[in-house]
Amino acid sequence: AQQELIEKEREKEKERHLKIQRHAEAVRQQVRERETLTVTQRRELFREGERLEEEARNRRARLDEIKEKKLREL
């Protein structure tokens, strides 16, 4: 009977250990996913900033062309 009790305790301990391992892996996976999402968001923000800068350069170039044209017409 004592041997059975010891074996049951070992099984319980083994199960607790596996549960802790699964939980730890799930947490690590969540951290990896969050890091990947953060990197992706930063890249998107950087691309958006580049796009806005390009639009601003294009607007300035168009305005400069219009100014030059108006000055030539005068």
N, C-alpha and C positions, 0 to 999 in steps of 0.2 A: 504493500500500500504506500509505503514511504517512497519507494522507487517511482511509482506512478505519479505521485505528487510532485516529485522532483522533475520528472519528464514533462508534466503539464506546465510547470513554472518555466522550464526551458523554452517550451513552445510559445508560451505567452511572451517571454522576453524576446524571442526571435521575431515574433509578429510585431511587437512594439518597435523593435529596431528597423524592420522593413517599412513600417508605417512612417517612421521618422525620416528614413532615407527617401521615400517617395515624396514626402512633403518638401524636403530640402531640395530635391530635384525640380519639383514644380515651382518653387520659389526662384531657383536659379533660372529656369526657363522664362519666367515672367520678367526677371531682370534683363535677360538677353533681349527679349521682345521689346521691352521699353527702351533699351539703349538703341536698338535698331530703328525704332520709331523716331527717337530723338534725332538720330543722324539723318534720317530721311527728311524730317521736318526742317532741319538746318539747311540741307542741300536745297530744298524747295524755296526756302526763304532767300538764300543766296541767289538762286536763279531768278527769282522775282525781282530782287534788287538790281541784278544785271539788266533784266528786261526793262525796268523802269528807267535806268540810266540811259539805255539805248534809245528809248522813246524820247527822253529829254534832249539827248544829243540831236536826234532827228528833228525835233521841234525847233531847236536853236538854229540848225542848219537851214531849215525852211524859212525861218524868220530872217536869217541873214540874206538868203536869196531874195526874199521879197524886198528887204531894205535896199539891196544893191539895185534891184530892178527899178524901184521908185526913184532912187538917186539918179540913175541913168536917164529916167524919163524927165527929170527936172532939168 
